[in-house]
Amino acid sequence: DLPSAIFADYVESLNHSELGDTVLGDVVIDCKYGTSKKANTSGEGCPVLRMGNIQAGRLDVSDLKYIDLPKTERKKYLLQEGDILINRTNSLELVGKSAVFTGPSGDWVYASYLIRLRIDSAKALPQYVNAVINSRIGRGYVYRTARRAIGMVNINAKEIQRMPLPLPPLDEQAALIEKMNEAAPLIDELTSLFREDGISHLRESILRKAFAGEL
């Protein structure tokens, strides 16, 4: 989408010597597939996040299912604040999309069509990594790498970790995310007010001003 495109433009405009030739796996301390146990709608067990819960780079928990796992097995799939979930199989448009787990509290697990990445906070911010994955940078890599099967497209954990990851210093990562967050409410408000042709140009102008610190 447009915010992700502008984000990629800005990242790619940074001094290359500051970014390094890093890949996603350089900042990952744990990478794991989710549980394949069948979920239920009766509310038994703990909520399980699935492919459909990743929407536009965020988690949508309005439609949940549950999984009743033994305590020892549940521990393997528990999500922590800042974990990134990536869709490893879906249509070409959706495979490789990701979102950051930020709660709510309690035990949450994730299904087998998702991969959990746990990020080394000394190297990268999960929100920044998530933005790169969902930007043109990450999407381009997925389009080049994912394998096509009948009706589905797949990418595995090893392939995901080879995704290019421009990596500015932590303070620069934080500044980029702050600029995206500052622009988001205004973009949403204007999008709801204006539906006619030309709104995309208006949104692009506002986003570019946000990243330039002109709002």
C-alpha positions in Angstrom: 0.0 0.0 0.0 1.0 3.6 -0.2 2.4 4.1 3.3 4.6 1.1 2.9 5.8 2.4 -0.5 6.7 5.8 0.9 8.5 4.0 3.9 10.5 2.0 1.4 11.4 5.1 -0.6 12.7 6.8 2.6 14.7 3.8 3.8 16.3 3.4 0.4 17.3 7.0 0.3 19.4 6.7 3.5 23.1 6.6 3.3 24.0 3.0 2.2 27.1 3.0 4.4 24.8 3.3 7.5 22.5 0.5 6.4 25.0 -2.3 5.7 24.4 -5.5 3.7 22.2 -7.2 6.3 19.4 -9.8 6.0 16.5 -10.5 8.2 18.2 -13.5 9.8 20.9 -11.3 11.2 18.5 -9.8 13.7 16.4 -12.9 14.5 17.2 -14.9 17.7 14.4 -17.4 17.3 12.4 -18.6 14.3 9.6 -21.2 14.7 6.6 -22.6 12.8 3.2 -22.7 14.6 1.1 -25.5 15.9 -0.9 -27.7 13.5 -3.4 -28.9 16.1 -7.0 -28.4 15.1 -8.6 -25.2 16.4 -12.1 -24.8 17.8 -14.8 -22.1 18.0 -16.1 -23.1 21.4 -13.5 -21.1 23.3 -11.7 -24.1 24.8 -8.0 -23.4 25.4 -6.2 -20.2 24.4 -6.7 -18.0 21.3 -4.7 -19.0 18.2 -3.7 -16.5 15.6 -4.1 -17.6 12.0 -3.5 -16.3 8.4 -6.6 -14.2 8.4 -5.6 -12.3 11.5 -2.8 -10.5 9.6 -4.4 -7.5 8.0 -2.5 -4.6 6.4 0.6 -5.2 8.5 -1.4 -5.4 11.8 -3.1 -8.0 13.8 -6.9 -8.1 13.6 -8.3 -10.2 16.5 -12.0 -9.7 15.8 -12.3 -13.3 14.4 -10.6 -15.8 16.7 -10.4 -19.6 17.2 -9.0 -21.5 20.1 -6.6 -24.4 20.7 -6.5 -26.6 23.8 -2.8 -27.6 24.2 -1.1 -29.4 27.1 0.9 -26.9 29.2 4.3 -28.3 28.0 3.3 -28.1 24.3 1.6 -24.7 24.7 4.9 -23.3 26.0 6.5 -23.9 22.6 4.1 -21.7 20.8 3.4 -18.9 23.3 3.8 -15.4 21.8 5.7 -12.6 23.5 5.4 -8.9 23.1 7.3 -7.9 19.9 7.1 -11.2 18.1 6.6 -11.0 14.4 4.2 -13.4 12.7 4.7 -14.0 8.9 2.2 -15.7 6.6 4.2 -18.5 4.9 1.5 -19.8 2.6 -1.4 -18.1 0.8 -2.1 -16.2 -2.4 0.8 -14.3 -3.9 -0.7 -11.0 -2.7 -0.8 -12.2 0.9 2.1 -14.7 1.4 5.0 -13.0 3.3 2.8 -10.4 4.9 3.5 -9.9 8.6 2.3 -8.2 11.8 3.8 -7.6 15.3 2.2 -9.2 18.3 1.6 -6.5 20.9 -0.8 -8.3 23.3 -3.5 -8.3 24.7 -2.4 -10.1 27.8 -2.7 -13.8 28.5 -1.6 -16.9 26.6 -1.7 -16.6 22.8 -0.4 -19.1 20.3 -0.2 -19.2 16.5 -1.1 -21.7 13.8 1.1 -23.7 11.5 0.7 -21.5 8.4 2.5 -18.7 10.3 6.2 -18.4 11.3 7.2 -16.6 14.4 10.3 -14.4 14.4 11.7 -13.2 17.7 13.9 -10.1 17.1 17.1 -9.2 18.9 16.1 -5.8 20.5 19.8 -4.8 20.6 19.9 -4.8 16.9 16.4 -3.9 15.6 13.0 -2.8 16.6 10.2 -5.3 15.7 8.0 -2.5 14.4 10.7 -1.4 12.0 11.4 -4.9 10.8 7.7 -5.5 10.3 7.5 -2.3 8.2 10.4 -3.4 6.0 8.8 -6.8 5.5 5.5 -5.3 4.4 7.2 -2.6 2.3 8.2 -2.8 -1.3 11.6 -4.1 -0.1 10.1 -7.2 1.5 7.3 -7.7 -1.1 9.8 -7.6 -3.9 11.9 -10.3 -2.2 8.8 -12.5 -1.7 7.7 -12.1 -5.3 11.2 -13.2 -6.5 11.6 -16.1 -4.0 8.2 -17.7 -3.2 7.4 -21.0 -4.8 4.1 -21.4 -6.7 1.9 -24.5 -6.1 -1.6 -25.2 -7.3 -3.7 -22.4 -5.9 -1.1 -21.4 -3.3 2.3 -19.7 -2.9 4.8 -20.7 -0.3 7.9 -19.4 1.4 9.8 -21.2 4.1 11.7 -20.0 7.3 15.1 -20.2 5.7 14.0 -18.2 2.7 12.4 -15.5 4.9 15.5 -15.1 6.9 17.5 -14.3 3.7 15.3 -11.3 3.0 17.3 -8.1 2.6 17.0 -5.8 5.7 18.4 -2.3 5.5 19.5 -1.6 9.1 20.0 1.9 10.2 20.9 2.6 13.9 18.2 2.0 16.5 17.4 5.7 16.9 16.9 6.1 13.2 14.6 3.1 13.2 12.6 4.6 16.0 12.3 7.9 14.2 11.0 6.2 11.0 8.3 4.3 12.9 7.3 7.5 14.8 6.9 9.3 11.5 4.7 6.5 10.2 2.6 6.5 13.3 2.2 10.3 13.3 1.0 10.3 9.7 -1.4 7.3 10.0 -4.4 9.0 11.8 -4.4 11.9 9.4 -4.2 9.6 6.4 -7.2 7.5 7.8 -9.2 10.7 8.4 -8.6 12.1 5.0 -9.3 8.8 3.3 -12.7 8.6 5.0 -13.5 12.1 3.9 -12.3 12.0 0.3 -13.1 9.1 -1.9 -12.9 10.8 -5.3 -10.0 10.5 -7.8 -6.8 12.2 -6.6 -6.9 11.1 -3.0 -3.9 8.9 -3.5 -1.9 11.9 -4.6 -3.0 13.8 -1.5 -2.1 10.8 0.8 1.3 10.5 -0.9 2.0 14.2 -0.4 1.1 14.0 3.3 3.2 10.9 3.9 6.2 12.4 2.2 5.8 15.5 4.4 5.6 13.3 7.5 8.8 11.5 6.7 10.5 14.8 6.0 9.4 16.1 9.4 7.2 18.8 7.8 3.9 18.0 9.4 
